[in-house]
Amino acid sequence: MNIHKNARLTPWRREELALSIIEGRLSQALAAQAHGVSKRAGLWCWSMASIWR
């Protein structure tokens, strides 16, 4: 898989971010901070959740 050289997260790290929010372990802001991305990146969790269902 080609990962963009400026990408902050790989697909696996995005999944980890999304699961931490969906499962309620971290808030969107705390999960984003823990993964070194903006709070807006937490929106991935909702798009990924729709893919998983």
PyMOL Python script that loads the backbone (N, CA, C, O; Angstrom):
from pymol import cmd

cmd.read_pdbstr("""\
ATOM      1  N   MET A   1       0.846  -1.169   0.000  1.00  0.00           N
ATOM      2  CA  MET A   1       0.000   0.000   0.000  1.00  0.00           C
ATOM      3  C   MET A   1       0.892   1.233   0.000  1.00  0.00           C
ATOM      4  O   MET A   1       1.868   1.302   0.746  1.00  0.00           O
ATOM      5  N   ASN A   2       0.554   2.197  -0.835  1.00  0.00           N
ATOM      6  CA  ASN A   2       1.299   3.449  -0.880  1.00  0.00           C
ATOM      7  C   ASN A   2       0.708   4.424   0.129  1.00  0.00           C
ATOM      8  O   ASN A   2      -0.483   4.734   0.098  1.00  0.00           O
ATOM      9  N   ILE A   3       1.557   4.892   1.010  1.00  0.00           N
ATOM     10  CA  ILE A   3       1.148   5.890   1.991  1.00  0.00           C
ATOM     11  C   ILE A   3       1.754   7.221   1.568  1.00  0.00           C
ATOM     12  O   ILE A   3       2.953   7.301   1.303  1.00  0.00           O
ATOM     13  N   HIS A   4       0.944   8.252   1.503  1.00  0.00           N
ATOM     14  CA  HIS A   4       1.430   9.572   1.131  1.00  0.00           C
ATOM     15  C   HIS A   4       2.535   9.990   2.091  1.00  0.00           C
ATOM     16  O   HIS A   4       2.417   9.776   3.297  1.00  0.00           O
ATOM     17  N   LYS A   5       3.591  10.574   1.581  1.00  0.00           N
ATOM     18  CA  LYS A   5       4.748  10.889   2.428  1.00  0.00           C
ATOM     19  C   LYS A   5       4.416  11.892   3.535  1.00  0.00           C
ATOM     20  O   LYS A   5       5.111  11.929   4.550  1.00  0.00           O
ATOM     21  N   ASN A   6       3.380  12.696   3.365  1.00  0.00           N
ATOM     22  CA  ASN A   6       3.000  13.669   4.389  1.00  0.00           C
ATOM     23  C   ASN A   6       1.843  13.192   5.262  1.00  0.00           C
ATOM     24  O   ASN A   6       1.368  13.936   6.120  1.00  0.00           O
ATOM     25  N   ALA A   7       1.393  11.977   5.053  1.00  0.00           N
ATOM     26  CA  ALA A   7       0.265  11.456   5.828  1.00  0.00           C
ATOM     27  C   ALA A   7       0.672  11.291   7.286  1.00  0.00           C
ATOM     28  O   ALA A   7       1.717  10.709   7.574  1.00  0.00           O
ATOM     29  N   ARG A   8      -0.138  11.794   8.200  1.00  0.00           N
ATOM     30  CA  ARG A   8       0.149  11.685   9.621  1.00  0.00           C
ATOM     31  C   ARG A   8      -0.114  10.284  10.138  1.00  0.00           C
ATOM     32  O   ARG A   8       0.611   9.777  10.995  1.00  0.00           O
ATOM     33  N   LEU A   9      -1.165   9.660   9.604  1.00  0.00           N
ATOM     34  CA  LEU A   9      -1.560   8.337  10.094  1.00  0.00           C
ATOM     35  C   LEU A   9      -1.692   7.350   8.945  1.00  0.00           C
ATOM     36  O   LEU A   9      -2.143   7.702   7.855  1.00  0.00           O
ATOM     37  N   THR A  10      -1.302   6.135   9.200  1.00  0.00           N
ATOM     38  CA  THR A  10      -1.535   5.058   8.245  1.00  0.00           C
ATOM     39  C   THR A  10      -2.971   4.584   8.435  1.00  0.00           C
ATOM     40  O   THR A  10      -3.608   4.946   9.424  1.00  0.00           O
ATOM     41  N   PRO A  11      -3.487   3.793   7.522  1.00  0.00           N
ATOM     42  CA  PRO A  11      -4.852   3.284   7.707  1.00  0.00           C
ATOM     43  C   PRO A  11      -5.037   2.538   9.040  1.00  0.00           C
ATOM     44  O   PRO A  11      -6.106   2.605   9.647  1.00  0.00           O
ATOM     45  N   TRP A  12      -4.002   1.837   9.486  1.00  0.00           N
ATOM     46  CA  TRP A  12      -4.107   1.091  10.740  1.00  0.00           C
ATOM     47  C   TRP A  12      -4.179   2.025  11.941  1.00  0.00           C
ATOM     48  O   TRP A  12      -4.909   1.761  12.897  1.00  0.00           O
ATOM     49  N   ARG A  13      -3.419   3.123  11.891  1.00  0.00           N
ATOM     50  CA  ARG A  13      -3.457   4.096  12.983  1.00  0.00           C
ATOM     51  C   ARG A  13      -4.785   4.854  12.970  1.00  0.00           C
ATOM     52  O   ARG A  13      -5.305   5.213  14.026  1.00  0.00           O
ATOM     53  N   ARG A  14      -5.337   5.098  11.771  1.00  0.00           N
ATOM     54  CA  ARG A  14      -6.663   5.724  11.696  1.00  0.00           C
ATOM     55  C   ARG A  14      -7.711   4.827  12.330  1.00  0.00           C
ATOM     56  O   ARG A  14      -8.604   5.294  13.038  1.00  0.00           O
ATOM     57  N   GLU A  15      -7.590   3.532  12.067  1.00  0.00           N
ATOM     58  CA  GLU A  15      -8.526   2.584  12.671  1.00  0.00           C
ATOM     59  C   GLU A  15      -8.384   2.611  14.193  1.00  0.00           C
ATOM     60  O   GLU A  15      -9.386   2.601  14.908  1.00  0.00           O
ATOM     61  N   GLU A  16      -7.167   2.646  14.682  1.00  0.00           N
ATOM     62  CA  GLU A  16      -6.927   2.704  16.122  1.00  0.00           C
ATOM     63  C   GLU A  16      -7.534   3.975  16.715  1.00  0.00           C
ATOM     64  O   GLU A  16      -8.149   3.931  17.781  1.00  0.00           O
ATOM     65  N   LEU A  17      -7.365   5.097  16.033  1.00  0.00           N
ATOM     66  CA  LEU A  17      -7.950   6.369  16.465  1.00  0.00           C
ATOM     67  C   LEU A  17      -9.466   6.261  16.526  1.00  0.00           C
ATOM     68  O   LEU A  17     -10.089   6.636  17.519  1.00  0.00           O
ATOM     69  N   ALA A  18     -10.050   5.746  15.453  1.00  0.00           N
ATOM     70  CA  ALA A  18     -11.506   5.630  15.383  1.00  0.00           C
ATOM     71  C   ALA A  18     -12.047   4.713  16.472  1.00  0.00           C
ATOM     72  O   ALA A  18     -13.042   5.041  17.118  1.00  0.00           O
ATOM     73  N   LEU A  19     -11.408   3.580  16.680  1.00  0.00           N
ATOM     74  CA  LEU A  19     -11.895   2.639  17.696  1.00  0.00           C
ATOM     75  C   LEU A  19     -11.802   3.221  19.100  1.00  0.00           C
ATOM     76  O   LEU A  19     -12.672   2.972  19.935  1.00  0.00           O
ATOM     77  N   SER A  20     -10.759   3.992  19.362  1.00  0.00           N
ATOM     78  CA  SER A  20     -10.636   4.580  20.696  1.00  0.00           C
ATOM     79  C   SER A  20     -11.772   5.562  20.971  1.00  0.00           C
ATOM     80  O   SER A  20     -12.204   5.711  22.113  1.00  0.00           O
ATOM     81  N   ILE A  21     -12.250   6.223  19.932  1.00  0.00           N
ATOM     82  CA  ILE A  21     -13.375   7.156  20.096  1.00  0.00           C
ATOM     83  C   ILE A  21     -14.699   6.402  20.165  1.00  0.00           C
ATOM     84  O   ILE A  21     -15.513   6.649  21.054  1.00  0.00           O
ATOM     85  N   ILE A  22     -14.911   5.484  19.226  1.00  0.00           N
ATOM     86  CA  ILE A  22     -16.174   4.752  19.152  1.00  0.00           C
ATOM     87  C   ILE A  22     -16.414   3.917  20.413  1.00  0.00           C
ATOM     88  O   ILE A  22     -17.533   3.859  20.922  1.00  0.00           O
ATOM     89  N   GLU A  23     -15.365   3.278  20.907  1.00  0.00           N
ATOM     90  CA  GLU A  23     -15.500   2.440  22.097  1.00  0.00           C
ATOM     91  C   GLU A  23     -15.544   3.249  23.385  1.00  0.00           C
ATOM     92  O   GLU A  23     -15.734   2.688  24.464  1.00  0.00           O
ATOM     93  N   GLY A  24     -15.369   4.560  23.282  1.00  0.00           N
ATOM     94  CA  GLY A  24     -15.498   5.425  24.445  1.00  0.00           C
ATOM     95  C   GLY A  24     -14.278   5.487  25.342  1.00  0.00           C
ATOM     96  O   GLY A  24     -14.361   5.987  26.464  1.00  0.00           O
ATOM     97  N   ARG A  25     -13.142   4.987  24.865  1.00  0.00           N
ATOM     98  CA  ARG A  25     -11.931   5.046  25.685  1.00  0.00           C
ATOM     99  C   ARG A  25     -11.389   6.459  25.777  1.00  0.00           C
ATOM    100  O   ARG A  25     -10.866   6.856  26.818  1.00  0.00           O
ATOM    101  N   LEU A  26     -11.506   7.224  24.698  1.00  0.00           N
ATOM    102  CA  LEU A  26     -11.002   8.593  24.662  1.00  0.00           C
ATOM    103  C   LEU A  26     -12.020   9.497  23.983  1.00  0.00           C
ATOM    104  O   LEU A  26     -12.796   9.057  23.135  1.00  0.00           O
ATOM    105  N   SER A  27     -12.004  10.767  24.372  1.00  0.00           N
ATOM    106  CA  SER A  27     -12.830  11.740  23.661  1.00  0.00           C
ATOM    107  C   SER A  27     -12.170  12.018  22.313  1.00  0.00           C
ATOM    108  O   SER A  27     -11.023  11.635  22.085  1.00  0.00           O
ATOM    109  N   GLN A  28     -12.894  12.677  21.434  1.00  0.00           N
ATOM    110  CA  GLN A  28     -12.350  12.974  20.116  1.00  0.00           C
ATOM    111  C   GLN A  28     -11.093  13.829  20.250  1.00  0.00           C
ATOM    112  O   GLN A  28     -10.103  13.587  19.560  1.00  0.00           O
ATOM    113  N   ALA A  29     -11.125  14.821  21.129  1.00  0.00           N
ATOM    114  CA  ALA A  29      -9.971  15.708  21.303  1.00  0.00           C
ATOM    115  C   ALA A  29      -8.770  14.957  21.881  1.00  0.00           C
ATOM    116  O   ALA A  29      -7.645  15.139  21.415  1.00  0.00           O
ATOM    117  N   LEU A  30      -8.999  14.125  22.880  1.00  0.00           N
ATOM    118  CA  LEU A  30      -7.890  13.390  23.493  1.00  0.00           C
ATOM    119  C   LEU A  30      -7.300  12.348  22.540  1.00  0.00           C
ATOM    120  O   LEU A  30      -6.086  12.148  22.504  1.00  0.00           O
ATOM    121  N   ALA A  31      -8.154  11.698  21.784  1.00  0.00           N
ATOM    122  CA  ALA A  31      -7.664  10.709  20.813  1.00  0.00           C
ATOM    123  C   ALA A  31      -6.821  11.395  19.742  1.00  0.00           C
ATOM    124  O   ALA A  31      -5.768  10.889  19.354  1.00  0.00           O
ATOM    125  N   ALA A  32      -7.285  12.540  19.269  1.00  0.00           N
ATOM    126  CA  ALA A  32      -6.532  13.282  18.256  1.00  0.00           C
ATOM    127  C   ALA A  32      -5.186  13.721  18.814  1.00  0.00           C
ATOM    128  O   ALA A  32      -4.162  13.610  18.140  1.00  0.00           O
ATOM    129  N   GLN A  33      -5.189  14.214  20.036  1.00  0.00           N
ATOM    130  CA  GLN A  33      -3.937  14.644  20.661  1.00  0.00           C
ATOM    131  C   GLN A  33      -2.982  13.464  20.839  1.00  0.00           C
ATOM    132  O   GLN A  33      -1.783  13.598  20.596  1.00  0.00           O
ATOM    133  N   ALA A  34      -3.495  12.330  21.254  1.00  0.00           N
ATOM    134  CA  ALA A  34      -2.665  11.152  21.470  1.00  0.00           C
ATOM    135  C   ALA A  34      -2.025  10.650  20.175  1.00  0.00           C
ATOM    136  O   ALA A  34      -0.945  10.059  20.198  1.00  0.00           O
ATOM    137  N   HIS A  35      -2.701  10.889  19.043  1.00  0.00           N
ATOM    138  CA  HIS A  35      -2.185  10.422  17.754  1.00  0.00           C
ATOM    139  C   HIS A  35      -1.478  11.529  16.973  1.00  0.00           C
ATOM    140  O   HIS A  35      -1.019  11.308  15.852  1.00  0.00           O
ATOM    141  N   GLY A  36      -1.392  12.721  17.568  1.00  0.00           N
ATOM    142  CA  GLY A  36      -0.664  13.811  16.921  1.00  0.00           C
ATOM    143  C   GLY A  36      -1.350  14.414  15.716  1.00  0.00           C
ATOM    144  O   GLY A  36      -0.688  14.852  14.775  1.00  0.00           O
ATOM    145  N   VAL A  37      -2.679  14.440  15.735  1.00  0.00           N
ATOM    146  CA  VAL A  37      -3.438  15.033  14.630  1.00  0.00           C
ATOM    147  C   VAL A  37      -4.431  16.041  15.195  1.00  0.00           C
ATOM    148  O   VAL A  37      -4.583  16.150  16.412  1.00  0.00           O
ATOM    149  N   SER A  38      -5.104  16.776  14.319  1.00  0.00           N
ATOM    150  CA  SER A  38      -6.072  17.770  14.768  1.00  0.00           C
ATOM    151  C   SER A  38      -7.363  17.097  15.236  1.00  0.00           C
ATOM    152  O   SER A  38      -7.637  15.941  14.914  1.00  0.00           O
ATOM    153  N   LYS A  39      -8.146  17.854  16.004  1.00  0.00           N
ATOM    154  CA  LYS A  39      -9.428  17.319  16.473  1.00  0.00           C
ATOM    155  C   LYS A  39     -10.343  16.978  15.305  1.00  0.00           C
ATOM    156  O   LYS A  39     -11.162  16.064  15.394  1.00  0.00           O
ATOM    157  N   ARG A  40     -10.200  17.703  14.233  1.00  0.00           N
ATOM    158  CA  ARG A  40     -11.022  17.469  13.044  1.00  0.00           C
ATOM    159  C   ARG A  40     -10.789  16.053  12.492  1.00  0.00           C
ATOM    160  O   ARG A  40     -11.679  15.465  11.877  1.00  0.00           O
ATOM    161  N   ALA A  41      -9.604  15.527  12.715  1.00  0.00           N
ATOM    162  CA  ALA A  41      -9.293  14.182  12.227  1.00  0.00           C
ATOM    163  C   ALA A  41     -10.168  13.131  12.894  1.00  0.00           C
ATOM    164  O   ALA A  41     -10.309  12.024  12.374  1.00  0.00           O
ATOM    165  N   GLY A  42     -10.749  13.457  14.024  1.00  0.00           N
ATOM    166  CA  GLY A  42     -11.648  12.530  14.693  1.00  0.00           C
ATOM    167  C   GLY A  42     -12.876  12.200  13.861  1.00  0.00           C
ATOM    168  O   GLY A  42     -13.588  11.238  14.149  1.00  0.00           O
ATOM    169  N   LEU A  43     -13.124  12.995  12.832  1.00  0.00           N
ATOM    170  CA  LEU A  43     -14.251  12.703  11.941  1.00  0.00           C
ATOM    171  C   LEU A  43     -14.034  11.399  11.191  1.00  0.00           C
ATOM    172  O   LEU A  43     -14.992  10.804  10.697  1.00  0.00           O
ATOM    173  N   TRP A  44     -12.788  10.948  11.099  1.00  0.00           N
ATOM    174  CA  TRP A  44     -12.518   9.659  10.463  1.00  0.00           C
ATOM    175  C   TRP A  44     -13.300   8.546  11.135  1.00  0.00           C
ATOM    176  O   TRP A  44     -13.744   7.600  10.483  1.00  0.00           O
ATOM    177  N   CYS A  45     -13.463   8.668  12.438  1.00  0.00           N
ATOM    178  CA  CYS A  45     -14.117   7.575  13.154  1.00  0.00           C
ATOM    179  C   CYS A  45     -15.526   7.351  12.643  1.00  0.00           C
ATOM    180  O   CYS A  45     -15.971   6.206  12.556  1.00  0.00           O
ATOM    181  N   TRP A  46     -16.234   8.406  12.303  1.00  0.00           N
ATOM    182  CA  TRP A  46     -17.609   8.232  11.834  1.00  0.00           C
ATOM    183  C   TRP A  46     -17.639   7.703  10.410  1.00  0.00           C
ATOM    184  O   TRP A  46     -18.504   6.895  10.070  1.00  0.00           O
ATOM    185  N   SER A  47     -16.707   8.146   9.571  1.00  0.00           N
ATOM    186  CA  SER A  47     -16.675   7.611   8.217  1.00  0.00           C
ATOM    187  C   SER A  47     -16.223   6.151   8.226  1.00  0.00           C
ATOM    188  O   SER A  47     -16.724   5.341   7.446  1.00  0.00           O
ATOM    189  N   MET A  48     -15.290   5.819   9.092  1.00  0.00           N
ATOM    190  CA  MET A  48     -14.838   4.434   9.181  1.00  0.00           C
ATOM    191  C   MET A  48     -15.908   3.533   9.783  1.00  0.00           C
ATOM    192  O   MET A  48     -16.046   2.376   9.387  1.00  0.00           O
ATOM    193  N   ALA A  49     -16.663   4.064  10.737  1.00  0.00           N
ATOM    194  CA  ALA A  49     -17.725   3.283  11.351  1.00  0.00           C
ATOM    195  C   ALA A  49     -18.771   2.901  10.303  1.00  0.00           C
ATOM    196  O   ALA A  49     -19.307   1.794  10.334  1.00  0.00           O
ATOM    197  N   SER A  50     -19.058   3.810   9.385  1.00  0.00           N
ATOM    198  CA  SER A  50     -20.045   3.500   8.353  1.00  0.00           C
ATOM    199  C   SER A  50     -19.500   2.440   7.391  1.00  0.00           C
ATOM    200  O   SER A  50     -20.274   1.656   6.842  1.00  0.00           O
ATOM    201  N   ILE A  51     -18.200   2.405   7.182  1.00  0.00           N
ATOM    202  CA  ILE A  51     -17.592   1.402   6.306  1.00  0.00           C
ATOM    203  C   ILE A  51     -17.649   0.022   6.973  1.00  0.00           C
ATOM    204  O   ILE A  51     -17.926  -0.978   6.311  1.00  0.00           O
ATOM    205  N   TRP A  52     -17.389  -0.025   8.271  1.00  0.00           N
ATOM    206  CA  TRP A  52     -17.333  -1.289   8.993  1.00  0.00           C
ATOM    207  C   TRP A  52     -18.697  -1.955   9.126  1.00  0.00           C
ATOM    208  O   TRP A  52     -18.786  -3.174   9.276  1.00  0.00           O
ATOM    209  N   ARG A  53     -19.761  -1.152   9.072  1.00  0.00           N
ATOM    210  CA  ARG A  53     -21.106  -1.709   9.300  1.00  0.00           C
ATOM    211  C   ARG A  53     -21.673  -2.326   8.070  1.00  0.00           C
ATOM    212  O   ARG A  53     -22.793  -2.837   8.095  1.00  0.00           O
TER     213      ARG A  53
END
""", "prot")
cmd.dss("prot")
cmd.show_as("cartoon", "prot")
cmd.util.cbc("prot")
cmd.orient("prot")
